[in-house]
Amino acid sequence: MGAFLDERLERHERALQVGCRGALAASYVLGRRLVARGRGGLILTSSGAGFQGTGWVAGYSAAKAWDLALAEALWWEWRPHGVDVLALCPGSTATPGMLGNAPRLDAAAMAQPEDVAREALDALGRGPVCIPGEDNRRARAALDRLPRQQRVELVGEQTRKLFTG
Ligand SMILES: NC(=O)c1ccc[n+]([C@@H]2O[C@H](COP(=O)([O-])OP(=O)(O)OC[C@H]3O[C@@H](n4cnc5c(N)ncnc54)[C@H](OP(=O)(O)O)[C@@H]3O)[C@@H](O)[C@H]2O)c1
């Protein structure tokens, strides 16, 4: 989290390794077994940041766009084989990682990980993408009506404020 050039390249590369290569390998290895079995489900955790380039989390948002596209594509490919795939796109959620990055955030006002997980499991098999939380769904619908450039500007500014106060 932060200005792209303020982070070391190797840290960006490590995030890419976990966010993209990790999701790719897990999908490949687990997907092969699930498809062979003819049933199962796979959830790839993307993010609201994956719907557009998001400044202040630039590398992260690009990795999350990868997860989103991969999950959507596999949802379509594996549906005839009885395997459900879901791209989970949460907003800010009170996890240890998030609170560690943004300690000023009020954990009680954020989505709780248990609720996000429950919504994701309920959504599995009902479509390729789940945006947990009514507020997040409304915000997404409003953003989707904006031209892409405006969306990038707005979300980048919000994200910068989220982490800098
Ligand atoms: N929290 C949010 O606001 C939010 C919003 C949108 C999307 N997400 C996404 O939700 C997912 C989970 O994030 P989180 O907020 O729950 O973060 P978190 O609290 O930091 O948890 C991250 C998890 O990833 C595991 N992990 C980290 N590096 C790993 C590695 N190299 N190999 C295997 N496991 C590794 C950690 O394992 P250990 O516990 O063993 O270290 C931990 O269980 C991420 O994909 C994140 O992008 C989070």
The ligand as a Tripos MOL2 file, in Angstrom:
@<TRIPOS>MOLECULE
LIG
   48    52     1     0     0
SMALL
NO_CHARGES

@<TRIPOS>ATOM
      1 N1         -9.0170   -7.2340    3.9740 N.am      1 LIG1
      2 C1         -9.5160   -6.5220    2.9760 C.2       1 LIG1
      3 O1         -9.9680   -5.3780    3.1560 O.2       1 LIG1
      4 C2         -9.5800   -7.1450    1.6010 C.ar      1 LIG1
      5 C3        -10.3530   -6.4930    0.6240 C.ar      1 LIG1
      6 C4        -10.4080   -7.0660   -0.6320 C.ar      1 LIG1
      7 C5         -9.7300   -8.2300   -0.9050 C.ar      1 LIG1
      8 N2         -8.9690   -8.8220    0.0590 N.ar      1 LIG1
      9 C6         -8.2570  -10.0550   -0.2850 C.3       1 LIG1
     10 O2         -8.5600  -11.0570    0.6510 O.3       1 LIG1
     11 C7         -7.4790  -12.0140    0.6970 C.3       1 LIG1
     12 C8         -7.1060  -12.2450    2.1280 C.3       1 LIG1
     13 O3         -6.6460  -11.0150    2.6370 O.3       1 LIG1
     14 P1         -6.7550  -10.6280    4.1400 P.3       1 LIG1
     15 O4         -7.1950   -9.2250    4.2270 O.co2     1 LIG1
     16 O5         -7.4980  -11.6890    4.8830 O.co2     1 LIG1
     17 O6         -5.2300  -10.6170    4.5030 O.3       1 LIG1
     18 P2         -4.4770  -11.1710    5.7430 P.3       1 LIG1
     19 O7         -5.2600  -10.9550    6.9720 O.co2     1 LIG1
     20 O8         -3.1480  -10.5270    5.6570 O.co2     1 LIG1
     21 O9         -4.3460  -12.7090    5.4210 O.3       1 LIG1
     22 C9         -3.5600  -13.1120    4.3560 C.3       1 LIG1
     23 C10        -3.4970  -14.6050    4.3410 C.3       1 LIG1
     24 O10        -2.6580  -14.9910    3.2380 O.3       1 LIG1
     25 C11        -1.7040  -15.9050    3.7200 C.3       1 LIG1
     26 N3         -0.4660  -15.7050    2.9730 N.ar      1 LIG1
     27 C12         0.2650  -14.5840    2.8390 C.ar      1 LIG1
     28 N4          1.3720  -14.8210    2.1060 N.ar      1 LIG1
     29 C13         1.3250  -16.1270    1.7800 C.ar      1 LIG1
     30 C14         2.1720  -16.9800    1.0350 C.ar      1 LIG1
     31 N5          3.3100  -16.5200    0.4730 N.pl3     1 LIG1
     32 N6          1.8100  -18.2650    0.8840 N.ar      1 LIG1
     33 C15         0.6760  -18.7250    1.4410 C.ar      1 LIG1
     34 N7         -0.1780  -17.9680    2.1610 N.ar      1 LIG1
     35 C16         0.1550  -16.6860    2.3220 C.ar      1 LIG1
     36 C17        -1.5070  -15.5910    5.1800 C.3       1 LIG1
     37 O11        -1.0600  -16.7390    5.8240 O.3       1 LIG1
     38 P3         -0.4390  -16.6600    7.3220 P.3       1 LIG1
     39 O12        -1.5300  -16.2910    8.2560 O.co2     1 LIG1
     40 O13         0.0870  -18.0350    7.5120 O.co2     1 LIG1
     41 O14         0.6280  -15.6120    7.2450 O.co2     1 LIG1
     42 C18        -2.9300  -15.1930    5.6050 C.3       1 LIG1
     43 O15        -3.6820  -16.3370    5.9610 O.3       1 LIG1
     44 C19        -6.3540  -11.4110   -0.1340 C.3       1 LIG1
     45 O16        -6.3840  -12.0070   -1.4110 O.3       1 LIG1
     46 C20        -6.7390   -9.9360   -0.2290 C.3       1 LIG1
     47 O17        -6.2260   -9.3540   -1.3940 O.3       1 LIG1
     48 C21        -8.8900   -8.3070    1.3090 C.ar      1 LIG1
@<TRIPOS>BOND
     1     1     2 1
     2     2     3 2
     3     2     4 1
     4     4     5 ar
     5     4    48 ar
     6     5     6 ar
     7     6     7 ar
     8     7     8 ar
     9     8     9 1
    10     8    48 ar
    11     9    10 1
    12     9    46 1
    13    10    11 1
    14    11    12 1
    15    11    44 1
    16    12    13 1
    17    13    14 1
    18    14    15 2
    19    14    16 1
    20    14    17 1
    21    17    18 1
    22    18    19 2
    23    18    20 1
    24    18    21 1
    25    21    22 1
    26    22    23 1
    27    23    24 1
    28    23    42 1
    29    24    25 1
    30    25    26 1
    31    25    36 1
    32    26    27 ar
    33    26    35 ar
    34    27    28 ar
    35    28    29 ar
    36    29    30 ar
    37    29    35 ar
    38    30    31 1
    39    30    32 ar
    40    32    33 ar
    41    33    34 ar
    42    34    35 ar
    43    36    37 1
    44    36    42 1
    45    37    38 1
    46    38    39 2
    47    38    40 1
    48    38    41 1
    49    42    43 1
    50    44    45 1
    51    44    46 1
    52    46    47 1
@<TRIPOS>SUBSTRUCTURE
     1 LIG1         1 GROUP 0 **** ****
